[in-house]
Amino acid sequence: MTQSRRTVLRLGLGALAASACAGTVLALRRRPAPDLPSDLCITAPAWPYDPQAGLPAQAPRRVPAEARCPVCGMFPARQPRWAAQLRYLDDSAQFFDSPLTLALWWQAPTRYSPGRQQTDVAALWVQDFASGRWLDATQAHYVHGSRERGPMRNGNLPPFGDSATAQVFAKANGGRVLSWRELDAELLRALDTRIHDHA
């Protein structure tokens, strides 16, 4: 067999293999995607207090890797800088992927944690965006409208332990400083870009 025939044969076999691969890819693309229900809902259970963890029952806890946010279904441990949590009166805890989802939960607890109410909550915590230290969420200072993106790649509410640090952050990244009481339903709705709703 001459060199030119070998080259033609190789090119022909290569073209045949490429067309077979392309046909397989096209066949896979034509398959319809599974039709998932639009009302799919993640119910995130509260985590009971574990005395073996070595923390007082009233202290903020390390976010478990398996914990899911009751508002959006995300895993808060994957974005620990943004994580928030609450402790119920029975010392169980609920974990959130961000201050935004904690505030959304606070506005409508029975929507996201059936059977729970605000009166069941002993403490709310967020992490200081500068230091990572746990803070009382009701005493933190939040920056609304900054360029900083939260876990869902949308606007969020970076929290700070003191107003001066929050003001410095807002000056550098845009936004304005708000208190917990100023996080009203209208502001939270504007930040909430989830497609899925628990309503």
MARBA-3410 file (N, C-alpha, C, O; in Angstrom, 1 decimal):
199
0.9,-1.2,0.0,0.0,0.0,0.0,0.9,1.2,0.0,1.9,1.3,0.8 ~ 0.6,2.2,-0.8,1.4,3.4,-1.0,1.1,4.3,0.2,0.1,4.2,0.8 ~ 2.0,5.3,0.3,1.9,6.3,1.4,0.6,7.1,1.2,-0.1,7.4,2.2 ~ 0.3,7.5,0.0,-0.9,8.3,-0.3,-2.2,7.5,0.0,-3.2,8.1,0.5 ~ -2.2,6.2,-0.3,-3.4,5.4,0.1,-3.6,5.3,1.6,-4.7,5.3,2.1
-2.5,5.1,2.3,-2.6,5.0,3.8,-3.1,6.3,4.3,-3.9,6.3,5.2 ~ -2.7,7.4,3.8,-3.2,8.7,4.3,-4.7,8.9,4.0,-5.4,9.3,4.9 ~ -5.1,8.5,2.8,-6.5,8.5,2.5,-7.3,7.6,3.4,-8.4,8.0,3.9 ~ -6.8,6.4,3.6,-7.5,5.4,4.5,-7.6,6.0,5.9,-8.6,5.9,6.6 ~ -6.5,6.6,6.5,-6.5,7.2,7.8,-7.5,8.3,7.9,-8.3,8.4,8.8
-7.5,9.2,6.9,-8.5,10.3,6.9,-9.9,9.8,6.8,-10.8,10.3,7.5 ~ -10.2,8.7,6.0,-11.5,8.2,5.9,-12.0,7.6,7.2,-13.1,7.8,7.7 ~ -11.1,6.8,7.9,-11.4,6.2,9.2,-11.6,7.3,10.3,-12.5,7.2,11.1 ~ -10.8,8.3,10.2,-11.0,9.5,11.2,-12.3,10.2,11.0,-13.0,10.5,11.9 ~ -12.7,10.4,9.7,-14.0,11.0,9.4,-15.1,10.1,9.9,-16.1,10.6,10.4
-15.0,8.8,9.7,-16.0,7.9,10.1,-16.2,7.9,11.6,-17.3,7.9,12.1 ~ -15.1,7.9,12.3,-15.1,8.0,13.8,-15.7,9.3,14.3,-16.5,9.3,15.2 ~ -15.4,10.4,13.6,-15.9,11.7,14.0,-17.4,11.8,13.8,-18.1,12.3,14.6 ~ -17.9,11.2,12.7,-19.3,11.3,12.4,-20.1,10.3,13.4,-21.2,10.7,13.8 ~ -19.5,9.2,13.8,-20.1,8.4,14.8,-20.2,9.1,16.1,-21.3,9.0,16.8
-19.2,9.8,16.5,-19.2,10.5,17.8,-20.3,11.7,17.7,-21.0,11.9,18.7 ~ -20.3,12.4,16.6,-21.3,13.5,16.4,-22.7,12.9,16.5,-23.6,13.5,17.1 ~ -22.9,11.8,15.9,-24.3,11.2,15.9,-24.7,10.8,17.3,-25.8,11.0,17.7 ~ -23.7,10.3,18.1,-24.0,9.9,19.5,-24.4,11.2,20.3,-25.3,11.2,21.1 ~ -23.6,12.2,20.1,-23.8,13.5,20.8,-25.2,14.0,20.5,-26.0,14.5,21.4
-25.5,14.0,19.2,-26.8,14.6,18.8,-28.0,13.7,19.3,-29.0,14.2,19.7 ~ -27.8,12.4,19.3,-28.8,11.5,19.9,-29.1,11.8,21.4,-30.2,11.8,21.9 ~ -28.0,12.1,22.1,-28.1,12.4,23.5,-28.8,13.7,23.7,-29.6,13.9,24.7 ~ -28.5,14.7,22.9,-29.1,16.0,23.0,-30.6,16.0,22.7,-31.3,16.8,23.2 ~ -31.0,15.1,21.9,-32.4,15.0,21.5,-33.3,14.4,22.6,-34.5,14.6,22.6
-32.7,13.7,23.5,-33.5,13.2,24.6,-34.1,14.3,25.4,-33.4,15.2,25.8 ~ -35.4,14.2,25.7,-36.0,15.3,26.5,-35.4,15.2,28.0,-35.2,14.1,28.5 ~ -35.3,16.4,28.5,-34.9,16.5,30.0,-36.0,16.0,30.8,-37.2,16.1,30.5 ~ -35.7,15.4,32.0,-36.7,14.9,32.8,-37.6,16.1,33.3,-37.1,17.2,33.6 ~ -38.9,15.9,33.4,-39.8,16.9,33.8,-40.0,16.9,35.3,-40.7,16.1,35.8
-39.2,17.8,36.0,-39.3,17.9,37.4,-40.5,18.8,37.8,-40.8,19.8,37.2 ~ -41.1,18.4,38.9,-42.2,19.2,39.4,-41.8,20.6,39.8,-40.7,20.7,40.4 ~ -42.5,21.6,39.5,-42.1,23.0,39.8,-42.4,23.3,41.3,-41.9,24.3,41.8 ~ -43.1,22.4,42.0,-43.4,22.6,43.4,-42.5,21.8,44.3,-42.8,21.6,45.5 ~ -41.4,21.3,43.7,-40.4,20.6,44.5,-39.9,21.4,45.7,-39.5,22.6,45.5
-40.0,20.9,46.8,-39.6,21.6,48.0,-38.7,20.9,48.9,-38.8,19.7,49.1 ~ -37.7,21.6,49.4,-36.7,21.0,50.4,-37.2,21.4,51.8,-37.3,22.6,52.1 ~ -37.4,20.4,52.6,-37.7,20.7,54.0,-36.5,20.4,54.8,-36.0,19.3,54.9 ~ -35.9,21.4,55.4,-34.7,21.3,56.2,-35.0,21.1,57.7,-35.6,22.0,58.3 ~ -34.7,20.0,58.2,-35.0,19.8,59.6,-34.1,20.6,60.5,-33.0,21.0,60.2
-34.5,20.9,61.7,-33.7,21.5,62.8,-32.7,20.5,63.3,-33.0,19.3,63.3 ~ -31.5,20.9,63.6,-30.5,20.0,64.1,-30.5,20.1,65.7,-30.4,21.1,66.3 ~ -30.6,18.9,66.3,-30.7,18.9,67.8,-29.3,19.2,68.4,-28.3,19.1,67.7 ~ -29.4,19.7,69.6,-28.1,20.1,70.3,-27.4,18.8,70.6,-27.9,17.8,71.0 ~ -26.0,18.9,70.3,-25.2,17.7,70.6,-24.2,18.1,71.7,-23.2,18.8,71.4
-24.4,17.6,72.9,-23.5,17.9,74.0,-22.0,17.4,73.7,-21.1,18.0,74.3 ~ -21.8,16.5,72.9,-20.5,16.0,72.5,-19.7,17.0,71.7,-18.5,16.9,71.6 ~ -20.3,18.0,71.2,-19.6,19.0,70.4,-18.8,19.9,71.3,-17.9,20.6,70.7 ~ -19.0,19.9,72.6,-18.2,20.7,73.5,-18.5,22.2,73.5,-17.8,23.0,74.1 ~ -19.7,22.5,73.0,-20.2,23.9,73.1,-21.4,24.0,74.0,-22.1,23.1,74.1
-21.5,25.1,74.7,-22.8,25.3,75.5,-24.0,25.3,74.5,-23.9,25.7,73.4 ~ -25.1,24.8,75.0,-26.3,24.8,74.2,-26.7,26.1,73.7,-27.3,26.2,72.6 ~ -26.4,27.2,74.4,-26.8,28.5,74.0,-25.8,29.2,73.0,-26.1,30.3,72.5 ~ -24.7,28.5,72.7,-23.7,29.1,71.8,-24.0,28.9,70.3,-24.6,27.9,70.0 ~ -23.5,29.7,69.4,-23.6,29.4,68.0,-22.8,28.2,67.7,-21.8,27.9,68.4
-23.2,27.4,66.7,-22.6,26.2,66.4,-21.9,26.2,65.1,-22.1,27.0,64.2 ~ -21.0,25.2,64.9,-20.3,25.0,63.6,-21.4,24.5,62.7,-22.2,23.7,63.0 ~ -21.4,25.0,61.4,-22.5,24.6,60.5,-22.2,23.2,59.9,-21.1,23.0,59.3 ~ -23.1,22.3,60.2,-22.8,20.9,59.6,-22.8,20.9,58.1,-23.5,21.6,57.5 ~ -21.9,20.1,57.6,-21.8,20.0,56.1,-23.1,19.5,55.4,-23.4,19.9,54.3
-23.9,18.8,56.1,-25.2,18.2,55.6,-26.4,19.2,55.8,-27.4,18.9,55.2 ~ -26.2,20.2,56.6,-27.3,21.1,56.9,-27.8,21.8,55.6,-26.9,22.3,54.8 ~ -29.1,22.0,55.5,-29.6,22.7,54.4,-30.4,23.9,54.9,-31.0,23.9,55.9 ~ -30.4,24.9,54.1,-31.1,26.2,54.4,-32.6,25.9,54.2,-33.0,25.4,53.1 ~ -33.5,26.2,55.2,-34.9,25.9,55.0,-35.6,26.9,54.0,-36.7,26.6,53.6
-34.9,27.9,53.7,-35.5,28.9,52.7,-35.2,28.6,51.3,-36.1,28.6,50.4 ~ -33.9,28.2,51.0,-33.5,28.0,49.6,-33.0,26.6,49.3,-32.9,26.2,48.1 ~ -32.8,25.8,50.3,-32.3,24.4,50.1,-30.8,24.3,49.9,-30.3,23.2,49.7 ~ -30.1,25.4,49.9,-28.6,25.3,49.7,-27.9,24.8,50.9,-28.6,24.7,52.0 ~ -26.7,24.4,50.8,-25.9,23.9,51.9,-25.0,25.1,52.5,-24.1,25.5,51.8
-25.4,25.6,53.6,-24.7,26.8,54.2,-23.2,26.6,54.4,-22.4,27.5,54.3 ~ -22.8,25.3,54.7,-21.4,25.1,55.0,-20.5,25.3,53.7,-19.3,25.4,53.9 ~ -21.1,25.3,52.5,-20.3,25.5,51.3,-19.9,26.9,51.1,-19.0,27.2,50.4 ~ -20.6,27.9,51.8,-20.2,29.3,51.8,-20.2,29.8,53.2,-21.0,30.6,53.6 ~ -19.3,29.3,54.0,-19.3,29.6,55.4,-19.2,31.1,55.8,-19.7,31.5,56.9
-18.6,31.9,55.0,-18.5,33.3,55.3,-19.9,33.9,55.4,-20.1,34.9,56.1 ~ -20.9,33.4,54.6,-22.2,34.0,54.6,-23.2,33.3,55.6,-24.3,33.8,55.8 ~ -22.8,32.2,56.1,-23.8,31.4,56.9,-24.4,32.2,58.1,-23.8,33.1,58.7 ~ -25.6,31.8,58.4,-26.3,32.3,59.5,-27.0,31.2,60.2,-27.1,30.1,59.7 ~ -27.5,31.4,61.5,-28.2,30.3,62.2,-29.1,30.9,63.2,-29.0,32.0,63.6
-30.0,30.0,63.7,-30.9,30.4,64.8,-30.9,29.2,65.8,-30.7,28.1,65.4 ~ -31.2,29.5,67.0,-31.4,28.5,68.0,-32.8,28.6,68.5,-33.3,29.7,68.9 ~ -33.5,27.4,68.6,-34.8,27.4,69.1,-34.7,27.2,70.7,-33.7,27.0,71.2 ~ -35.9,27.5,71.3,-35.9,27.3,72.8,-35.6,25.9,73.2,-35.1,25.7,74.3 ~ -35.8,24.9,72.4,-35.5,23.5,72.7,-34.0,23.2,72.4,-33.6,22.0,72.5
-33.2,24.2,72.1,-31.8,24.1,71.8,-31.4,23.5,70.5,-30.2,23.3,70.2 ~ -32.4,23.1,69.7,-32.1,22.7,68.3,-31.7,23.9,67.5,-32.0,25.1,67.9 ~ -31.1,23.7,66.4,-30.6,24.9,65.5,-31.1,24.7,64.1,-31.2,23.6,63.6 ~ -31.2,25.8,63.4,-31.5,25.8,62.0,-30.4,26.7,61.3,-30.0,27.7,61.9 ~ -29.9,26.2,60.2,-28.8,26.9,59.5,-29.3,27.5,58.2,-30.1,26.9,57.5
-28.7,28.7,57.8,-29.1,29.4,56.7,-27.9,29.8,55.8,-26.8,29.9,56.3 ~ -28.1,29.9,54.5,-27.0,30.1,53.6,-26.5,31.6,53.7,-25.5,31.9,53.2 ~ -27.4,32.5,54.2,-27.0,33.9,54.3,-27.9,34.7,55.2,-28.9,34.2,55.7 ~ -27.5,35.9,55.6,-28.3,36.8,56.4,-29.7,37.1,55.7,-30.7,37.2,56.3 ~ -29.6,37.1,54.3,-30.9,37.4,53.6,-31.9,36.2,53.8,-33.0,36.5,54.1
-31.5,35.0,53.8,-32.4,33.9,54.0,-32.8,33.8,55.4,-34.0,33.4,55.7 ~ -32.0,34.2,56.4,-32.4,34.2,57.8,-33.5,35.3,57.9,-34.5,35.0,58.6 ~ -33.3,36.4,57.3,-34.3,37.5,57.4,-35.6,37.1,56.7,-36.7,37.4,57.2 ~ -35.5,36.4,55.6,-36.7,35.9,54.9,-37.5,34.9,55.8,-38.7,35.0,55.9 ~ -36.7,34.0,56.4,-37.3,33.1,57.4,-38.0,33.8,58.5,-39.2,33.5,58.8
-37.4,34.8,59.0,-37.9,35.6,60.2,-39.3,36.2,59.8,-40.2,36.4,60.6 ~ -39.4,36.7,58.5,-40.6,37.3,58.1,-41.8,36.3,58.0,-43.0,36.7,58.1 ~ -41.5,35.0,57.7,-42.5,34.0,57.5,-42.1,32.6,58.0,-41.9,31.7,57.2 ~ -41.8,32.4,59.3,-41.3,31.1,59.8,-42.1,29.9,59.4,-41.5,28.9,59.1 ~ -43.4,30.0,59.5,-44.2,28.8,59.2,-44.2,28.4,57.8,-44.5,27.2,57.5
-43.8,29.3,56.9,-43.7,29.0,55.5,-42.5,28.0,55.2,-42.6,27.1,54.4 ~ -41.4,28.3,56.0,-40.2,27.6,55.7,-39.9,26.5,56.7,-39.2,25.5,56.4 ~ -40.5,26.6,57.9,-40.3,25.6,59.0,-41.7,25.3,59.6,-42.0,25.9,60.6 ~ -42.5,24.5,58.9,-43.8,24.2,59.4,-43.9,23.9,60.9,-43.1,23.0,61.4 ~ -44.8,24.5,61.6,-44.9,24.2,63.0,-44.0,25.1,63.9,-44.2,25.1,65.1
-43.2,25.9,63.3,-42.3,26.8,64.1,-42.8,28.3,63.9,-43.4,28.6,62.9 ~ -42.5,29.1,65.0,-42.9,30.5,65.0,-41.8,31.3,65.5,-40.8,30.7,66.1 ~ -41.9,32.6,65.4,-40.8,33.5,65.9,-40.7,33.3,67.4,-39.6,33.4,68.0 ~ -41.8,33.0,68.1,-41.8,32.8,69.6,-41.0,31.6,70.0,-40.7,31.4,71.2 ~ -40.7,30.7,69.1,-39.9,29.5,69.3,-38.4,29.7,69.3,-37.7,28.9,69.7
-38.0,30.9,68.9,-36.6,31.2,68.7,-36.0,31.9,69.9,-36.5,32.8,70.4 ~ -34.9,31.3,70.3,-34.1,31.9,71.4,-33.0,32.8,71.0,-32.7,33.8,71.7 ~ -32.4,32.6,69.8,-31.3,33.5,69.4,-31.2,33.4,67.8,-31.5,32.4,67.2 ~ -30.8,34.5,67.2,-30.4,34.6,65.8,-29.0,35.0,65.7,-28.6,36.0,66.3 ~ -28.2,34.4,64.8,-26.8,34.8,64.6,-26.5,34.9,63.1,-27.0,34.2,62.3
-25.6,35.9,62.9,-25.0,36.0,61.6,-23.5,36.2,61.8,-23.1,36.4,63.0 ~ -22.7,36.0,60.8,-21.2,36.2,61.0,-20.7,37.5,60.5,-21.1,38.0,59.4 ~ -19.9,38.1,61.3,-19.3,39.4,61.0,-18.6,39.2,59.7,-17.7,38.4,59.6 ~ -18.9,40.0,58.6,-18.3,39.8,57.3,-16.8,40.1,57.3,-16.1,39.6,56.5 ~ -16.4,40.9,58.3,-14.9,41.2,58.4,-14.1,40.2,59.2,-13.0,39.8,58.8
-14.7,39.8,60.3,-13.9,38.9,61.2,-14.3,37.5,61.2,-13.6,36.6,61.7 ~ -15.6,37.2,60.8,-16.1,35.8,60.8,-16.6,35.4,62.2,-17.1,34.3,62.4 ~ -16.6,36.4,63.1,-17.1,36.1,64.5,-18.7,36.1,64.4,-19.3,36.9,63.7 ~ -19.3,35.2,65.2,-20.8,35.2,65.3,-21.3,36.4,66.0,-20.7,36.7,67.1 ~ -22.4,37.0,65.5,-23.0,38.1,66.1,-24.5,37.9,66.3,-25.1,37.1,65.6
-25.0,38.6,67.3,-26.5,38.6,67.5,-27.1,39.3,66.2,-26.7,40.5,66.0 ~ -27.9,38.6,65.4,-28.4,39.2,64.2,-29.2,40.4,64.4,-29.2,41.3,63.5 ~ -29.9,40.5,65.5,-30.7,41.7,65.8,-29.9,42.9,66.1,-30.4,44.0,66.1 ~ -28.6,42.8,66.4,-27.7,43.9,66.8,-26.7,44.2,65.7,-26.0,45.2,65.8 ~ -26.7,43.4,64.7,-25.7,43.6,63.6,-26.1,44.8,62.7,-27.2,45.2,62.7
-25.1,45.2,61.9,-25.3,46.3,61.0,-25.1,45.7,59.6,-24.1,45.1,59.3 ~ -26.1,45.9,58.7,-26.1,45.2,57.4,-25.9,46.2,56.3,-26.4,47.4,56.3 ~ -25.2,45.8,55.3,-24.9,46.7,54.1,-25.8,46.2,53.0,-25.7,45.1,52.5 ~ -26.8,47.1,52.6,-27.7,46.8,51.5,-27.2,47.5,50.2,-27.0,48.7,50.3 ~ -27.2,46.8,49.1,-26.9,47.4,47.8,-25.4,47.5,47.5,-25.0,48.2,46.6
-24.6,46.7,48.1,-23.1,46.7,47.8,-22.9,45.8,46.6,-23.8,45.1,46.1 ~ -21.7,45.9,46.1,-21.3,45.0,44.9,-21.0,43.6,45.3,-20.8,42.7,44.5 ~ -20.9,43.3,46.6,-20.6,42.0,47.1,-21.8,41.1,46.8,-22.9,41.4,47.1 ~ -21.5,39.9,46.2,-22.6,38.9,45.9,-22.6,37.8,46.9,-21.6,37.4,47.4 ~ -23.8,37.4,47.2,-24.0,36.4,48.2,-23.9,35.0,47.6,-23.5,34.9,46.4
-24.2,33.9,48.3,-24.1,32.6,47.9,-24.9,32.2,46.6,-24.5,31.4,45.8 ~ -26.0,32.9,46.4,-26.8,32.7,45.2,-26.4,33.6,44.0,-27.1,33.8,43.1 ~ -25.3,34.3,44.2,-24.7,35.2,43.2,-25.6,36.4,42.9,-25.7,36.9,41.8 ~ -26.3,36.8,44.0,-27.2,38.0,43.9,-26.8,38.9,45.0,-26.0,38.6,45.8 ~ -27.5,40.0,45.1,-27.3,40.9,46.2,-27.6,40.3,47.5,-28.4,39.3,47.6
-27.0,40.7,48.6,-27.2,40.1,49.9,-27.0,41.2,50.9,-27.0,42.4,50.6 ~ -26.8,40.8,52.1,-26.7,41.7,53.2,-25.5,41.4,54.1,-25.7,40.9,55.2 ~ -24.3,41.8,53.7,-23.1,41.5,54.5,-23.3,42.2,55.9,-23.6,43.4,56.0 ~ -23.1,41.4,57.0,-23.3,41.9,58.3,-22.0,42.3,59.0,-21.0,41.7,58.7 ~ -22.1,43.3,59.9,-20.9,43.8,60.6,-21.3,44.0,62.1,-22.4,44.3,62.4
-20.3,43.8,63.0,-20.6,44.0,64.4,-20.6,45.4,64.8,-21.2,45.7,65.9 ~ -20.1,46.3,64.1,-20.1,47.7,64.5,-20.4,48.6,63.2,-20.1,48.3,62.1 ~ -21.1,49.7,63.5,-21.5,50.6,62.4,-20.3,51.2,61.7,-20.4,51.3,60.4 ~ -19.2,51.5,62.3,-18.1,52.1,61.7,-17.5,51.2,60.6,-17.2,51.7,59.5 ~ -17.3,49.9,60.9,-16.8,49.0,60.0,-17.8,48.8,58.8,-17.3,48.7,57.6
-19.1,48.8,59.1,-20.1,48.7,58.0,-20.0,49.9,57.1,-20.1,49.7,55.9 ~ -19.8,51.1,57.7,-19.7,52.3,56.9,-18.5,52.3,56.0,-18.6,52.7,54.8 ~ -17.4,51.8,56.5,-16.2,51.7,55.7,-16.4,50.8,54.5,-16.0,51.1,53.4 ~ -17.0,49.6,54.8,-17.3,48.6,53.8,-18.2,49.2,52.7,-18.0,49.1,51.5 ~ -19.3,49.9,53.2,-20.3,50.5,52.2,-19.6,51.6,51.4,-19.9,51.7,50.2
-18.7,52.3,51.9,-18.0,53.4,51.2,-17.1,52.7,50.1,-17.0,53.2,49.0 ~ -16.5,51.6,50.4,-15.6,50.9,49.5,-16.3,50.1,48.4,-15.9,49.9,47.3 ~ -17.5,49.6,48.8,-18.2,48.6,47.9,-19.6,49.1,47.5,-20.3,48.3,46.9 ~ -20.0,50.2,47.9,-21.3,50.7,47.6,-22.3,50.2,48.7,-22.0,49.3,49.5 ~ -23.5,50.8,48.6,-24.6,50.4,49.5,-24.8,51.3,50.7,-24.1,52.3,50.9
-25.7,51.0,51.5,-26.0,51.8,52.7,-26.2,50.8,53.9,-26.6,49.7,53.7 ~ -26.0,51.3,55.1,-26.0,50.5,56.3,-27.4,50.6,56.9,-28.0,51.6,57.0 ~ -27.9,49.4,57.2,-29.2,49.2,57.8,-29.2,48.4,59.1,-28.3,47.6,59.3 ~ -30.1,48.6,60.0,-30.3,47.7,61.2,-31.2,46.6,60.8,-31.8,46.5,59.8 ~ -31.2,45.6,61.7,-32.1,44.4,61.6,-33.6,44.9,61.4,-34.3,44.3,60.5
-34.0,45.9,62.1,-35.4,46.3,62.1,-35.7,47.0,60.7,-36.9,47.0,60.3 ~ -34.7,47.5,60.0,-34.9,48.1,58.7,-35.0,47.1,57.6,-35.2,47.5,56.4 ~ -34.7,45.8,57.8,-34.8,44.8,56.8,-36.3,44.4,56.6,-36.7,43.4,57.1 ~ -37.0,45.3,56.0,-38.5,45.1,55.8,-38.8,44.1,54.7,-37.9,43.8,53.8 ~ -40.1,43.7,54.6,-40.5,42.8,53.6,-40.3,43.2,52.2,-39.9,42.4,51.3
-40.5,44.5,51.9,-40.3,45.0,50.5,-38.8,44.9,50.1,-38.5,44.5,49.0 ~ -37.9,45.3,51.0,-36.4,45.2,50.7,-36.0,43.8,50.5,-35.3,43.4,49.6 ~ -36.5,42.9,51.3,-36.2,41.4,51.2,-36.7,40.8,49.9,-36.0,40.0,49.3 ~ -37.9,41.2,49.6,-38.5,40.7,48.3,-37.6,41.1,47.1,-37.4,40.3,46.2 ~ -37.1,42.3,47.1,-36.3,42.8,46.0,-35.0,42.1,45.9,-34.5,41.9,44.8
-34.5,41.6,47.0,-33.2,40.9,47.0,-33.4,39.4,46.7,-32.5,38.7,46.3 ~ -34.6,38.9,47.0,-34.9,37.4,46.9,-35.1,37.1,45.4,-36.2,37.4,44.8 ~ -34.1,36.5,44.8,-34.2,36.1,43.3,-34.5,34.6,43.1,-34.4,34.2,42.0 ~ -34.9,33.9,44.1,-35.2,32.5,43.9,-36.4,32.3,43.0,-37.4,33.1,43.1 ~ -36.4,31.3,42.1,-37.5,31.1,41.2,-38.6,30.3,42.0,-39.8,30.6,41.9
-38.1,29.4,42.8,-39.0,28.5,43.6,-39.5,29.3,44.8,-38.7,30.0,45.5 ~ -40.8,29.1,45.2,-41.3,29.8,46.3,-42.1,28.8,47.2,-42.7,27.9,46.6 ~ -41.9,28.9,48.5,-42.6,27.9,49.3,-44.1,28.2,49.5,-44.8,27.5,50.2 ~ -44.6,29.3,49.0,-46.0,29.7,49.2,-47.0,28.7,48.6,-48.2,28.9,48.7
END
